[in-house]
């Protein structure tokens, strides 16, 4: 039996396993040595539906940088979402992306080489780097004619439910925000100010859905933190993100040991190299494309964390459906998701992954699964 006959006889396996050569051969056949990738970018500002307040700040907008890679009639789209507290901006992204030259690469499929080169251009700038990574993945998926969950060999039916995030606010505003959460199965509550119990009680007075919490490093004392975590557990909390400042390693390890629910690192884990030292400090990690430099490293982070027995959450910033759809391609791999970022904005530029009855639901479009809206 030759290879083609063997592959035809294989049934009930995902596309990537049943036919590992078919769409790669199709994509590689489109490589044109006379063509080069054309990279471009432009600034954009997301407008939030509500004032978004976390422990350290409030904001009504988020600066993003939109990227585009054109190659032989196809376009890959990417995005850098840059909440100001993370240190990136239109100015820093413009400076970094101006140094990106994709025209020197003959083969867009050389992800490891190209993205390693992008990472080496300068330190930091993870969101700007992610915008190139996402656009390149979108392009490659379109060249292959497949969504990335197929290329990864994942079962799209295994995507998780996503949380709906409630920022810190007054009880009156929280009640208004909760009206938008009807379709979601899990509610995430931002904490870290003086009204923590009021926030929790307000949400729990409206719904009996499971909750999660994120103080964004806002709690400074481990004893207060463990008291609040037990209070959250009594209210049905599933896990909590970054309760203490990331520098308080010993206190975080103590808290994780004594906590009745998992403690996840957010600010405490940014990239792949951070994971091994986080193993005995946290129960798991929250991976975001804008922290990890994109899909390539996020995929590696998920596999490493799971191999170390850690829980994995896939998160986001406030983003367009471009960034959310890219992250959703990896979502069948993780335990939990926080991919509601596009539902929190008023001026999305893309149509892509949907949240249907609370579940992350990618479509079958090739690449990261997006269409550019006419208004954009």
C-alpha positions in Angstrom: 0.0 0.0 0.0 1.5 3.4 -1.0 1.2 6.6 1.1 -1.9 7.9 -0.7 -3.7 4.6 -0.4 -2.8 4.4 3.3 -4.0 8.0 4.0 -7.3 7.3 2.2 -7.9 4.3 4.4 -7.5 6.4 7.6 -10.8 7.4 9.0 -12.3 9.3 12.1 -9.1 11.4 12.6 -8.7 15.2 12.4 -7.7 16.6 9.0 -4.2 17.4 10.1 -3.6 13.7 11.1 -5.6 12.1 8.3 -4.0 14.0 5.5 -0.8 15.7 6.8 0.5 16.5 3.4 -2.5 17.6 1.3 -3.0 21.2 2.3 0.7 21.8 3.0 1.4 20.7 -0.5 -1.3 23.1 -1.7 0.1 26.0 0.2 3.8 25.4 -0.7 2.8 25.2 -4.3 1.7 28.8 -4.0 5.2 30.0 -3.0 6.5 32.3 -5.7 10.2 32.9 -5.5 9.8 36.1 -7.5 7.2 37.5 -5.0 8.0 39.1 -1.7 5.9 39.9 1.3 4.8 43.6 1.6 4.3 44.7 5.2 2.3 47.8 6.3 0.7 49.1 9.5 -1.5 52.0 10.8 -2.7 53.2 14.2 -6.2 52.9 15.4 -8.0 53.6 18.7 -10.6 51.3 20.2 -13.6 52.9 21.9 -14.9 51.0 24.9 -18.6 50.6 25.6 -18.1 51.4 29.3 -15.4 53.0 31.4 -13.0 50.1 32.1 -11.5 50.2 35.6 -9.0 47.9 37.2 -7.0 48.3 40.4 -4.4 50.6 38.9 -6.4 52.8 36.4 -9.5 53.6 34.4 -9.8 54.2 30.6 -12.3 54.6 27.9 -10.0 53.8 24.9 -7.2 51.4 23.9 -4.6 52.3 21.3 -4.0 49.5 18.7 -1.8 49.1 15.7 -3.3 47.3 12.7 -0.9 45.4 10.5 -1.1 43.8 7.1 1.0 41.5 5.0 0.3 41.2 1.3 1.7 38.3 -0.7 0.7 37.1 -4.2 -2.9 38.4 -4.0 -3.6 37.4 -0.4 -3.6 39.5 2.8 -2.8 38.5 6.3 -4.1 40.8 9.1 -2.7 41.4 12.5 -3.2 43.6 15.6 -1.2 45.0 18.5 -3.5 46.0 21.4 -1.6 48.3 23.9 -3.3 49.2 27.1 -1.2 52.1 28.4 -0.3 50.5 31.7 1.8 47.9 29.8 4.2 50.5 28.4 3.5 50.2 24.6 1.8 53.0 22.6 1.3 54.1 19.0 4.7 55.8 19.2 6.6 52.8 20.4 4.8 50.4 18.0 5.5 52.8 15.1 9.2 52.9 16.0 9.5 49.1 16.3 7.4 48.2 13.2 9.3 50.7 11.1 12.3 48.3 11.5 10.4 45.3 10.2 11.4 44.2 6.7 9.6 41.1 5.5 10.6 41.6 1.8 13.9 39.9 2.4 12.2 36.5 3.0 11.5 34.3 0.0 9.4 31.8 1.9 6.6 33.0 4.2 6.3 29.5 5.7 9.6 30.0 7.6 7.8 31.0 10.7 10.6 30.1 13.2 13.2 32.0 11.3 11.1 35.1 10.5 9.6 35.5 13.9 12.9 34.8 15.7 14.4 37.6 13.6 11.4 39.9 14.5 11.9 39.2 18.2 15.6 40.0 17.9 15.0 43.5 16.4 14.6 45.0 19.9 13.8 44.1 23.5 10.3 44.4 24.7 7.5 45.5 22.4 5.6 42.2 22.8 2.3 43.5 21.3 4.0 45.1 18.3 5.7 41.7 17.7 2.4 39.9 18.1 0.9 42.1 15.4 3.5 40.7 12.9 3.1 37.2 14.2 -0.7 37.2 13.8 -0.6 38.7 10.3 1.9 36.1 9.2 -0.2 33.3 10.7 -3.3 34.6 8.9 -1.4 34.8 5.6 0.0 31.2 6.0 -3.5 29.8 6.9 -4.9 31.5 3.8 -2.1 30.0 1.6 -2.9 26.6 3.1 -6.7 27.2 2.8 -7.2 26.1 6.4 -8.0 27.7 9.8 -5.2 27.4 12.3 -7.1 25.0 14.6 -6.9 22.5 11.7 -3.2 23.2 11.1 -2.6 22.6 14.9 -4.6 19.4 14.7 -7.2 20.5 17.3 -10.8 19.6 17.7 -12.8 22.9 17.4 -15.7 21.4 19.4 -13.4 21.5 22.5 -13.2 25.3 22.7 -14.0 26.5 26.3 -16.5 28.9 27.6 -15.2 32.4 28.0 -15.8 34.7 30.9 -17.5 38.1 30.7 -15.5 40.8 32.4 -17.0 43.3 34.9 -14.7 46.2 35.6 -14.6 47.9 39.0 -17.5 50.3 39.4 -20.5 51.4 41.5 -23.3 48.8 42.2 -25.6 50.8 39.9 -23.1 50.6 36.9 -22.3 47.0 37.7 -26.0 46.1 37.4 -26.1 47.8 34.0 -23.0 46.0 32.8 -24.5 42.7 33.9 -27.4 43.1 31.5 -24.9 42.5 28.7 -23.7 39.2 30.2 -26.9 37.1 29.6 -25.2 34.8 27.0 -22.1 34.2 29.1 -21.8 31.3 31.5 -19.0 32.7 33.7 -18.5 36.2 35.1 -15.1 37.7 35.8 -15.0 40.4 38.5 -12.2 43.0 38.6 -11.0 43.6 42.1 -8.2 45.4 44.0 -9.8 48.6 45.4 -11.6 49.3 48.6 -15.0 47.9 47.4 -14.0 44.3 46.7 -16.8 42.7 48.7 -19.3 45.1 47.3 -18.3 44.2 43.8 -18.6 40.5 44.6 -21.9 40.8 46.4 -23.4 43.0 43.7 -22.6 40.5 40.9 -23.7 37.5 43.0 -27.0 39.2 43.9 -27.8 39.3 40.2 -26.6 35.9 39.0 -25.8 32.4 40.4 -23.4 31.7 37.5 -19.8 30.7 38.5 -17.5 33.7 39.0 -13.7 34.3 38.7 -11.7 37.3 40.0 -8.8 39.4 39.0 -7.3 41.9 41.4 -4.5 42.8 38.9 -1.8 42.8 41.6 -4.1 45.1 43.7 -3.9 43.2 46.9 -0.7 43.9 48.9 -1.1 41.7 51.9 -1.2 37.9 51.8 -3.5 37.6 54.8 -6.1 39.9 53.3 -5.7 37.9 50.0 -6.3 34.5 51.6 -9.3 35.9 53.5 -10.8 37.3 50.2 -10.0 34.0 48.3 -12.0 32.0 50.9 -14.8 34.6 50.6 -14.7 34.1 46.8 -14.7 30.3 47.1 -17.9 30.6 49.2 -19.5 32.6 46.4 -18.6 30.0 43.7 -15.3 31.3 42.3 -13.5 28.9 40.0 -10.0 30.5 40.2 -8.3 33.9 40.7 -5.7 35.8 38.7 -2.6 37.6 40.0 -3.9 38.5 43.5 -0.6 39.9 44.7 2.2 42.0 43.1 4.3 39.7 40.8 7.5 40.6 42.8 6.1 38.9 46.0 7.2 35.4 45.0 7.3 33.9 48.5 3.9 35.3 49.4 2.4 34.1 46.2 3.8 30.6 46.7 2.4 30.6 50.3 -1.0 31.8 48.9 -1.1 29.1 46.2 -0.3 26.4 48.8 -3.2 27.5 51.1 -5.7 28.6 48.5 -8.9 26.5 48.0 -9.0 27.6 44.3 -6.2 27.8 41.6 -4.0 30.9 41.6 -3.1 32.0 38.0 -0.2 34.2 37.0 -1.0 37.1 34.7 1.4 39.9 35.1 3.7 37.3 36.7 4.2 35.3 33.5 4.8 37.1 30.2 6.8 34.7 27.9 8.0 31.2 27.5 11.1 31.6 29.7 9.0 32.7 32.7 7.1 29.4 33.0 9.6 27.1 34.7 10.2 29.5 37.6 6.5 30.0 38.0 5.8 26.3 38.5 6.0 26.3 42.3 4.6 29.8 42.7 1.3 29.6 40.8 -1.3 26.9 40.0 -1.4 28.0 36.4 -0.9 30.8 33.9 -2.9 33.3 31.9 -1.4 33.5 28.4 -2.2 36.5 26.2 -0.9 37.0 22.6 -0.1 40.6 23.4 2.3 39.5 26.2 3.7 36.4 24.5 4.6 38.1 21.1 1.9 36.1 19.3 0.6 32.7 18.3 3.9 31.0 17.8 5.2 31.5 21.4 1.7 31.2 22.9 1.4 27.7 21.4 4.8 26.7 22.9 3.8 28.2 26.3 0.6 26.2 26.4 2.4 22.9 25.7 5.2 23.7 28.3 2.8 24.7 31.0 0.6 21.6 30.5 3.7 19.4 30.5 4.5 20.8 34.0 1.1 20.1 35.3 -0.1 23.7 35.3 -3.5 25.0 34.5 -3.8 27.2 31.4 -6.0 30.1 30.7 -6.1 32.0 27.4 -6.7 35.7 27.9 -6.8 39.0 26.0 -6.8 42.7 26.2 -9.6 44.9 24.7 -9.0 43.9 21.1 -10.7 43.8 17.7 -12.0 40.5 16.4 -8.6 40.1 14.7 -6.7 39.5 17.9 -9.5 37.5 19.5 -9.9 35.3 16.5 -6.2 34.6 16.4 -6.2 33.5 20.1 -9.4 31.4 19.5 -7.4 29.1 17.2 -5.5 27.9 20.2 -8.4 27.7 22.6 -9.2 24.0 22.3 -5.9 23.4 24.1 -6.7 25.4 27.3 -8.7 24.9 30.5 -10.2 28.4 30.6 -10.6 31.4 28.4 -11.1 35.1 28.8 -11.7 36.1 25.2 -14.5 38.7 25.5 -12.3 41.6 24.5 -14.1 42.4 21.2 -17.5 42.4 23.0 -16.3 45.3 25.1 -15.6 47.7 22.2 -17.9 49.8 20.0 -15.8 50.1 16.8 -14.6 46.6 15.7 -13.1 46.5 12.3 -13.4 42.7 11.7 -15.9 39.9 11.8 -14.5 36.7 13.2 -14.8 34.4 16.1 -18.1 34.6 17.9 -19.2 33.9 21.5 -22.2 31.7 21.2 -24.1 30.8 24.4 -20.9 31.7 26.2 -18.6 29.4 24.2 -15.7 30.5 22.1 -16.8 29.7 18.5 -14.3 30.1 15.7 -15.5 29.9 12.1 -14.1 27.7 9.3 -12.5 30.6 7.3 -8.8 30.0 6.5 -6.0 31.7 8.6 -7.2 33.2 11.9 -10.8 33.3 10.6 -11.7 36.9 10.0 -13.3 39.2 7.4 -12.6 42.9 7.2 -15.7 44.9 7.6 -16.8 47.3 4.9 -16.8 50.2 7.2 -13.1 49.7 7.9 
